Amino acid sequence: MTAAALASENKSLAHPASVDSIPTSANQEDHVSMATFAARRLFDMADNVATILAIELLAAAQGVDLCPDPPLAPRMKRLHDLVRQAVPFMDQDRFLAPDIEAAETLVRSGSLTDGLMLHLQSQPQPDLL
């Protein structure tokens, strides 16, 4: 429910700022980009996305743990292990805010994507010309 609420909030934050332009400078500039306002909203949206990704990460890790002997690719296993180092398996109901914060720290730190970036950089690049 939290992820859905944050996604819904992002939809409203994505409303074009230019729609709310107002004249400035004694009506000499009748179209103002409102870019500063749009940029400030983008920060809020990025925060929401980090929380949504953290929640999805926790749900995925829990789902993997509930499957007997899940077939995970090696990189997915490493990703799962990283999540479980930060957040233990949920074997009973508990307050999830600390778990979400820990998963969000993983998302924001870049540690989840570091291995992926190394893998992608080691792959041959296609000739686009």
N, C-alpha and C positions, 0 to 999 in steps of 0.2 A: 504494500500500500504506500509506503514511503517513496519508493522508486517511481510509482505511478504519479504521485502528487508532485514530485520534483520534475518529472517529464512534462506534466501539465503546466507547471509554473514556467518551464522553459518555453513552452509554446506561446504563452502570453508575453514573456520577455522578448521573444523573437519578432514582435510587432515592429514594423519598420519605423525607426525614429524619424525619418524624413516626413512621414505623414503628419507629424505634430509640429512641423516647422511654423515659426511665427515671424512676422516682419521685425527687423531690428534697425537701429541707426536712423530713427525718425522716418521709417518706411522706405529708406533708400535701398536697403537690402531685403528684398521680399522673400528670398529663399535661403534659409540657413540649414546647413547639413545636419545639425544636431549630432555630429560625430562623437563629441565628448560624452553625451548622454548614452549613445549606443555602445561606446566602449565600456562605460561603467556597467551597463547591463550585461555585456559579454562576460565580465568577471564573475557576476552572479551565476550566469549560465554555466560557466566552466566549473565553478564550485559544485553546482548541482550535478553536473555530469560525473565528476569525480565520486560523489556520493552514490550515484546510480550504479556506476561501475563497481564500486566496493560492494554494494548489496548484491549485485549479480554474481560477483566473484564468490561471495559467501554461499549463495544459493547453489552455485555450481559445485563448489567444494563439498558441501553437505550432500548433494546428490551423488557425487562420486563415492563418498564414504558409505552411503546407504546401499550401493550396489555391491553384491558379492563379487570380488575379483574383477573390477572393471578393466576393460582393455584400453589402456592409455598409451598414447605415443610418448616417447621419452621426454620430449619438451613439455608435453602436458603434465607428465608426472612431476617434472621439476617445478612447474608452475603451481601444481597442487601442493607440493611439499613446502614451497615458499609461503603459501596462504596458511597452511597448517602450522608452520613455525610461528606465525603471528597470531593466529586465532585457532583455538582448539575445537575439536569436533563438538557439536552441540548434542549432548546425550539427554538433556532435559531442558525445559523452558528456562530462559534467563533473560535479563535485561540486555538488549542487543546493542545499545549505543556504544559501549567500549569495543565490541567486535567490529562494528561498522567503522569506527574511528581507526582501528588498527588496520583494517583492510584498505581504508582510504589513504592511510599513510603509505601503504605499499603502492597504490595507484599513483600517488603524487611523487613518490621518490624516484620512479623510473626503473626500479629494480625488476619489475615484471617484464619490461620491454628490453632491458639490456641484453639478455641472451638472444632474443629474437633479432635485435639489430646486428649483433655479431654474426648470427647465422646468415642474415640477408646480405651482409657485406662480404661474406665468404663465397657467395654464389656468383657464377658468371653473369655478367651484365649483358642483356640482349643488345644487339646492334640495331639501333633505331634509325639509322640512315640508309 
